[in-house]
Amino acid sequence: MKKIAIITARSGSKGLRNKNMLMVDGKPVLAYSIEAALDSGIFDKIILTTDSQEYIDFLSYYPIDFVKRAPHLATDKASSYQVLEDVLLRYSWYDYDYFALLQPTTPMRTAQHCIDVCRAFEERYEDFDFLASVTEASKPTVLTHVIDEDLSMKHWSIDYSNYYRQMYPTEYSANGVFYIAKPEAYLQQKHFYGARSMAYKMDKFVSVDIDTRHDFEYFYFLMQQSKREELLLAQAKREIKLKDACFGLLADVSLLGGSLLALFDHSEYTSLRIQNLAITAALADPYRSLVLQREDLTLAKKVVLDLGRDDLRKGKGSPKEIAHRVEGVLELLLQRDSEIKVCLLECLKGLFRVDYDNTQVQVLNELLQAISQKYERVHWVSLNEHFVDSYGKLSRIYTSDGLNLNTQGYDRLYEILSPILKP
């Protein structure tokens, strides 16, 4: 079927100035919608309608059509219908089976979303003239009412003492990510809803709608999260660069792995030469290639290894998969020198962390302990018995954020490691 994508971008936003052009990861918000449409490869034309020549000049390198709106279509009183009507009349709407409206303020859509929604509409093309994307409403309408000037809650009239959400069917609200219509039907009805409109359900994650600064900052955060592997790798490389001088150090003990040892203050071990090559974002596979396989690396005969916890927290596989990667690191260390002995640290549990499941930590620790017992030169170091509270969680005495140790926590770790680090 022949179809066009229409992207509407007015420049005079009052709530959040220039919201369509705010830069995120090297490109404006508006570009995310353009690139999703282009990358999908399914539209016969992609048209950006705007009142701003600056927008057109800024985005002119994209192979799309640009429509400069007339002044009467550039005000906040101009309806979306008027803007879309202008585009459809310019582009001989009768040549197309349908069009998709992609609002730039919902930039989380991807090329695959475009492909999927168009496929869904085409499959029901005979049944519907319109489509609107929706997401599950955060609150049922029974909890949403007007409040009069007297501030009375008289419109909340049900018996809330017996209220629970499961009493009511799931409700949805339009999320603004996709609107689709057959041109003739739209020009007659002038909106996308009604009995001839198909609902297309989408996840809340995709349903970010930028209207305020808070909305924009949330989108910015999500984009950074989507790049976290790239950011973590860059962070790891920076930390390793700062430790370049340590790689050839002749030492009594080498500290390897993640944040537990990276933040460990070993200055009190005045009688020991300690090589600390631990970093705060130590995922097993990158750490192996960036640190342990460097040609200039010299290790002590005694190695303390903290690995696995960062992989688990970053969702890098199941405990079994993570344990397998840690075992690969152990084997690499043991093969480097027949005299190297490794002290493998138990992964500390956490305290009420959304990104760190103690049940998974327990499973990982059991697997790592079993692995340590396979190798004569690997010694398992139990930590949680010294750090957890009566509920099996990292004691709040030893942490401020539920994951990393505070000063008291590192004092306790110092006491535990001191006998191990002695020559």
C-alpha positions as CSV (number, residue, x, y, z in Angstrom):
1,M,0.0,0.0,0.0
2,K,1.1,3.6,-0.7
3,K,1.6,5.7,2.4
4,I,3.2,8.8,3.6
5,A,4.6,9.9,7.0
6,I,3.8,13.5,8.1
7,I,5.8,15.1,10.9
8,T,4.5,18.3,12.3
9,A,6.9,20.7,14.1
10,R,5.8,24.2,15.0
11,S,8.6,26.4,16.4
12,G,6.6,28.5,18.9
13,S,6.3,26.2,21.9
14,K,5.3,28.1,25.0
15,G,5.6,25.4,27.6
16,L,9.2,24.3,26.7
17,R,11.0,26.6,24.4
18,N,12.3,25.0,21.2
19,K,11.3,21.5,22.5
20,N,11.4,20.0,19.0
21,M,15.0,21.0,18.5
22,L,16.6,20.4,21.9
23,M,19.8,18.4,21.4
24,V,20.1,14.8,22.6
25,D,23.1,12.7,21.7
26,G,24.2,15.0,18.9
27,K,20.9,15.5,17.2
28,P,17.6,17.4,17.9
29,V,14.5,15.7,19.3
30,L,12.8,16.2,15.9
31,A,15.5,14.1,14.2
32,Y,14.5,10.9,16.1
33,S,11.1,10.9,14.3
34,I,12.6,11.6,10.9
35,E,15.2,8.8,11.3
36,A,12.6,6.3,12.5
37,A,10.5,6.9,9.4
38,L,13.5,6.8,7.1
39,D,15.1,3.7,8.6
40,S,11.8,1.8,8.4
41,G,11.9,2.1,4.6
42,I,8.2,1.7,4.3
43,F,7.0,5.2,3.4
44,D,6.7,6.5,-0.1
45,K,7.2,10.0,1.2
46,I,8.2,11.6,4.4
47,I,7.1,15.2,4.9
48,L,8.0,17.7,7.6
49,T,5.6,20.6,7.9
50,T,6.9,23.5,10.0
51,D,6.7,27.3,10.2
52,S,10.4,27.6,10.8
53,Q,12.9,28.1,8.0
54,E,15.7,27.5,10.6
55,Y,14.3,24.0,11.2
56,I,14.3,23.4,7.5
57,D,17.8,24.6,7.0
58,F,19.1,22.7,10.1
59,L,17.5,19.4,8.9
60,S,18.0,19.8,5.1
61,Y,20.5,17.0,4.9
62,Y,17.7,14.5,5.5
63,P,16.2,13.1,2.2
64,I,12.7,14.2,3.0
65,D,10.2,16.8,1.8
66,F,9.8,20.1,3.7
67,V,6.6,22.2,3.8
68,K,6.9,25.8,5.0
69,R,3.5,26.6,6.6
70,A,1.6,29.7,5.9
71,P,1.5,32.2,8.8
72,H,-2.1,31.3,9.7
73,L,-1.1,27.7,10.3
74,A,1.8,28.7,12.6
75,T,-0.1,29.9,15.6
76,D,-1.0,27.9,18.7
77,K,-4.7,28.3,17.6
78,A,-4.2,26.4,14.4
79,S,-5.6,22.9,14.8
80,S,-3.8,19.7,13.8
81,Y,-6.6,19.1,11.3
82,Q,-5.8,22.4,9.5
83,V,-2.1,21.6,9.4
84,L,-2.7,18.0,8.0
85,E,-5.3,19.2,5.6
86,D,-2.7,21.6,4.2
87,V,-0.2,18.8,3.6
88,L,-2.8,16.4,2.2
89,L,-4.1,18.9,-0.4
90,R,-0.5,19.8,-1.4
91,Y,0.4,16.1,-2.0
92,S,-2.6,14.8,-3.9
93,W,-4.0,12.8,-1.1
94,Y,-6.0,10.5,-3.4
95,D,-2.8,9.0,-4.6
96,Y,-2.2,7.4,-1.2
97,D,-3.9,4.6,0.7
98,Y,-3.2,6.2,4.1
99,F,-0.9,8.5,6.0
100,A,0.8,8.3,9.4
101,L,1.2,11.3,11.7
102,L,4.5,11.1,13.7
103,Q,4.6,13.8,16.3
104,P,8.2,14.8,17.2
105,T,7.4,15.1,20.9
106,T,7.1,11.3,21.1
107,P,10.6,10.5,20.0
108,M,10.9,6.9,21.5
109,R,9.4,5.3,18.4
110,T,11.7,3.2,16.3
111,A,11.8,2.1,12.7
112,Q,10.5,-1.3,13.9
113,H,7.6,0.4,15.6
114,C,6.7,2.1,12.3
115,I,6.9,-1.2,10.4
116,D,4.8,-3.0,13.0
117,V,2.0,-0.4,13.3
118,C,1.6,-0.1,9.6
119,R,1.4,-3.8,9.2
120,A,-1.2,-4.0,11.9
121,F,-3.3,-1.3,10.2
122,E,-3.0,-2.9,6.7
123,E,-4.2,-6.2,8.1
124,R,-7.4,-4.5,9.3
125,Y,-7.6,-2.0,6.5
126,E,-11.1,-3.1,5.5
127,D,-12.4,-2.9,9.1
128,F,-11.0,0.5,10.1
129,D,-10.4,4.0,8.6
130,F,-8.2,5.2,11.5
131,L,-5.6,4.1,14.0
132,A,-4.5,5.7,17.3
133,S,-1.7,4.3,19.5
134,V,-2.5,3.9,23.2
135,T,-0.9,2.8,26.4
136,E,-2.3,1.5,29.6
137,A,-3.6,4.4,31.7
138,S,-1.7,5.1,35.0
139,K,-4.9,5.7,36.9
140,P,-8.5,4.4,36.2
141,T,-11.1,7.1,35.5
142,V,-12.7,6.3,38.8
143,L,-9.7,8.1,40.4
144,T,-9.7,11.0,38.1
145,H,-12.2,13.9,38.6
146,V,-12.5,17.6,38.5
147,I,-12.1,19.7,41.7
148,D,-14.2,22.8,42.2
149,E,-13.0,26.0,43.5
150,D,-14.1,25.1,47.1
151,L,-11.6,22.2,46.9
152,S,-14.3,19.7,47.9
153,M,-13.8,16.1,46.8
154,K,-17.6,15.6,46.4
155,H,-17.1,14.1,42.9
156,W,-15.3,11.1,44.4
157,S,-18.5,9.3,45.2
158,I,-17.6,5.6,45.3
159,D,-16.9,3.6,48.4
160,Y,-13.1,3.8,48.4
161,S,-12.8,1.7,51.6
162,N,-13.5,-1.3,49.3
163,Y,-11.6,0.0,46.3
164,Y,-8.9,-2.1,44.6
165,R,-7.8,-1.6,41.0
166,Q,-8.6,-5.2,40.0
167,M,-12.3,-4.3,40.4
168,Y,-12.1,-2.3,37.1
169,P,-11.2,-3.2,33.6
170,T,-7.9,-2.0,32.2
171,E,-8.2,1.4,30.7
172,Y,-6.1,3.1,28.0
173,S,-5.2,6.6,27.0
174,A,-3.8,7.9,23.7
175,N,0.0,8.2,23.8
176,G,0.5,10.3,20.7
177,V,3.1,8.0,19.1
178,F,1.1,7.1,16.1
179,Y,-2.0,8.4,14.3
180,I,-3.0,6.8,11.0
181,A,-5.8,7.6,8.7
182,K,-7.2,7.1,5.2
183,P,-7.0,10.6,3.7
184,E,-10.6,10.9,2.5
185,A,-12.0,9.6,5.8
186,Y,-9.8,12.0,7.8
187,L,-10.7,15.0,5.7
188,Q,-14.4,14.2,6.3
189,Q,-14.2,13.4,10.0
190,K,-11.3,15.7,11.0
191,H,-10.0,13.5,13.8
192,F,-8.6,10.0,14.4
193,Y,-11.1,8.5,16.9
194,G,-14.5,6.7,16.9
195,A,-15.9,3.3,16.0
196,R,-13.9,3.2,12.8
197,S,-10.6,3.7,14.6
198,M,-8.4,0.9,15.7
199,A,-6.5,1.0,19.0
200,Y,-2.9,0.0,18.8
201,K,-1.4,-0.9,22.2
202,M,2.1,0.2,23.1
203,D,4.4,-0.1,26.1
204,K,4.7,2.9,28.5
205,F,8.4,3.0,27.8
206,V,7.7,4.1,24.2
207,S,5.0,6.6,25.4
208,V,7.2,9.5,26.5
209,D,5.6,12.7,25.4
210,I,7.8,15.8,25.7
211,D,5.8,18.8,26.9
212,T,7.8,20.1,29.9
213,R,11.4,20.2,31.0
214,H,10.8,17.3,33.2
215,D,9.6,15.2,30.2
216,F,12.6,16.2,28.2
217,E,15.0,15.3,31.0
218,Y,13.3,11.9,31.4
219,F,13.8,11.3,27.6
220,Y,17.4,12.4,27.9
221,F,17.9,9.9,30.8
222,L,16.3,7.1,28.8
223,M,18.6,7.7,25.8
224,Q,21.6,7.6,28.1
225,Q,20.3,4.3,29.6
226,S,20.0,2.9,26.1
227,K,23.6,3.7,25.5
228,R,24.8,2.4,28.9
229,E,27.0,-0.4,27.4
230,E,28.8,2.2,25.3
231,L,29.1,4.6,28.3
232,L,30.3,1.8,30.6
233,L,33.0,0.7,28.2
234,A,34.1,4.4,27.8
235,Q,34.2,4.7,31.6
236,A,36.2,1.5,31.9
237,K,38.8,2.7,29.3
238,R,39.2,6.0,31.1
239,E,39.8,4.3,34.4
240,I,42.3,1.9,32.9
241,K,44.1,4.7,31.2
242,L,44.6,6.3,34.6
243,K,46.2,3.1,35.8
244,D,48.6,2.6,33.0
245,A,51.6,3.0,35.3
246,C,50.4,0.1,37.4
247,F,50.4,-2.5,34.7
248,G,54.1,-3.2,34.9
249,L,54.4,-2.8,38.7
250,L,56.2,-5.4,40.6
251,A,53.9,-6.1,43.5
252,D,53.1,-8.5,46.4
253,V,49.4,-8.5,45.8
254,S,47.3,-7.7,42.7
255,L,43.7,-6.4,43.2
256,L,41.5,-7.2,40.2
257,G,37.9,-6.7,39.2
258,G,35.2,-4.3,40.1
259,S,34.1,-1.5,42.3
260,L,34.5,-3.2,45.7
261,L,38.3,-3.3,45.2
262,A,38.5,-0.2,43.0
263,L,37.4,2.0,45.9
264,F,39.4,0.0,48.5
265,D,42.0,2.2,50.3
266,H,45.0,0.0,50.6
267,S,47.4,2.8,51.8
268,E,47.5,1.4,55.3
269,Y,49.2,-1.8,54.1
270,T,52.6,0.0,54.3
271,S,54.6,-3.3,54.3
272,L,53.0,-4.5,51.1
273,R,53.4,-3.5,47.5
274,I,49.8,-3.5,46.2
275,Q,48.9,-3.3,42.5
276,N,45.3,-2.1,42.2
277,L,43.9,-2.7,38.7
278,A,40.3,-2.9,39.8
279,I,37.8,-0.5,38.1
280,T,34.4,0.7,39.1
281,A,32.6,-0.7,36.0
282,A,34.2,-4.1,35.7
283,L,32.1,-6.4,33.4
284,A,33.8,-9.7,33.0
285,D,34.3,-9.8,29.2
286,P,35.5,-6.2,28.7
287,Y,37.7,-6.5,31.8
288,R,39.3,-9.6,30.4
289,S,40.2,-8.0,27.1
290,L,41.0,-4.5,28.4
291,V,43.1,-5.5,31.4
292,L,44.0,-9.2,31.6
293,Q,45.1,-9.6,28.0
294,R,47.3,-6.5,27.9
295,E,50.9,-7.4,26.8
296,D,52.4,-5.1,29.4
297,L,50.6,-6.6,32.3
298,T,52.6,-8.1,35.2
299,L,50.8,-9.7,38.1
300,A,51.7,-10.6,41.6
301,K,51.8,-14.2,42.7
302,K,48.8,-13.4,44.9
303,V,45.6,-12.1,43.2
304,V,42.4,-10.9,44.9
305,L,39.5,-11.0,42.4
306,D,36.1,-9.3,42.7
307,L,34.0,-10.1,39.6
308,G,30.4,-10.9,38.7
309,R,28.6,-8.4,40.8
310,D,28.7,-5.6,38.1
311,D,27.6,-8.1,35.4
312,L,24.6,-9.1,37.6
313,R,23.6,-5.5,38.3
314,K,23.8,-4.5,34.7
315,G,21.7,-7.5,33.6
316,K,24.5,-9.2,31.6
317,G,23.0,-12.6,31.6
318,S,21.8,-15.2,34.1
319,P,23.9,-16.2,37.2
320,K,25.0,-19.3,35.3
321,E,26.2,-17.3,32.3
322,I,28.0,-14.8,34.5
323,A,29.6,-17.6,36.5
324,H,30.9,-19.1,33.3
325,R,32.5,-15.8,32.3
326,V,34.1,-15.4,35.7
327,E,35.5,-19.0,35.4
328,G,37.0,-18.0,32.1
329,V,38.8,-15.1,33.8
330,L,40.1,-17.5,36.5
331,E,41.5,-19.9,34.0
332,L,43.2,-17.1,32.2
333,L,44.9,-16.0,35.4
334,L,45.9,-19.5,36.4
335,Q,47.4,-20.1,32.9
336,R,49.5,-16.9,33.1
337,D,51.7,-18.2,35.8
338,S,51.8,-21.6,37.5
339,E,52.6,-19.9,40.9
340,I,49.6,-17.5,40.9
341,K,47.1,-18.0,43.6
342,V,43.7,-16.3,43.4
343,C,41.4,-15.3,46.3
344,L,37.9,-15.1,44.8
345,L,35.7,-12.8,46.7
346,E,32.0,-13.6,47.4
347,C,29.7,-11.1,45.8
348,L,28.2,-8.8,48.4
349,K,24.4,-8.7,48.7
350,G,22.5,-5.4,48.5
351,L,20.0,-3.5,50.5
352,F,16.7,-2.7,48.8
353,R,18.1,-2.1,45.3
354,V,15.9,-2.1,42.2
355,D,18.9,-3.2,40.1
356,Y,20.3,-5.9,42.3
357,D,18.3,-9.0,43.3
358,N,19.7,-10.8,46.3
359,T,18.1,-14.0,45.2
360,Q,20.2,-13.9,42.1
361,V,23.3,-12.9,44.1
362,Q,22.8,-16.0,46.2
363,V,22.6,-18.2,43.1
364,L,25.7,-16.6,41.6
365,N,27.7,-17.0,44.8
366,E,26.8,-20.7,45.0
367,L,28.0,-21.2,41.4
368,L,31.2,-19.2,42.0
369,Q,32.0,-21.1,45.2
370,A,31.5,-24.4,43.4
371,I,33.8,-23.2,40.6
372,S,36.5,-22.1,43.1
373,Q,36.5,-25.6,44.6
374,K,37.5,-27.0,41.2
375,Y,40.9,-25.3,41.2
376,E,43.6,-26.0,43.8
377,R,45.0,-22.5,43.5
378,V,41.7,-20.7,44.0
379,H,40.6,-19.7,47.5
380,W,37.0,-18.7,48.2
381,V,36.6,-15.7,50.5
382,S,33.2,-15.4,52.2
383,L,32.1,-11.9,52.8
384,N,28.4,-11.8,53.4
385,E,28.5,-13.5,56.8
386,H,30.4,-10.3,57.9
387,F,28.2,-7.8,56.2
388,V,24.5,-8.9,56.1
389,D,21.8,-8.1,58.7
390,S,19.3,-10.5,60.2
391,Y,17.2,-10.3,57.1
392,G,20.0,-11.5,54.8
393,K,20.6,-8.0,53.3
394,L,23.6,-5.8,53.3
395,S,23.5,-4.0,56.6
396,R,22.7,-0.3,56.5
397,I,25.6,0.1,58.9
398,Y,28.0,-0.6,56.0
399,T,26.3,1.2,53.1
400,S,24.7,4.5,52.2
401,D,23.2,3.5,48.8
402,G,22.4,-0.1,49.4
403,L,25.2,-1.4,47.1
404,N,28.6,0.2,47.7
405,L,30.4,0.2,51.0
406,N,30.7,3.3,53.1
407,T,33.7,4.1,55.4
408,Q,32.6,1.6,58.0
409,G,32.1,-1.0,55.4
410,Y,35.6,-0.6,54.1
411,D,37.0,-0.6,57.6
412,R,35.3,-4.0,58.0
413,L,36.6,-5.2,54.6
414,Y,40.1,-4.1,55.6
415,E,39.8,-6.4,58.7
416,I,38.7,-9.3,56.6
417,L,41.3,-9.0,53.9
418,S,44.3,-8.2,56.2
419,P,45.0,-11.9,57.0
420,I,44.6,-12.8,53.4
421,L,47.0,-10.2,52.1
422,K,49.8,-10.9,54.5
423,P,52.8,-12.5,52.8
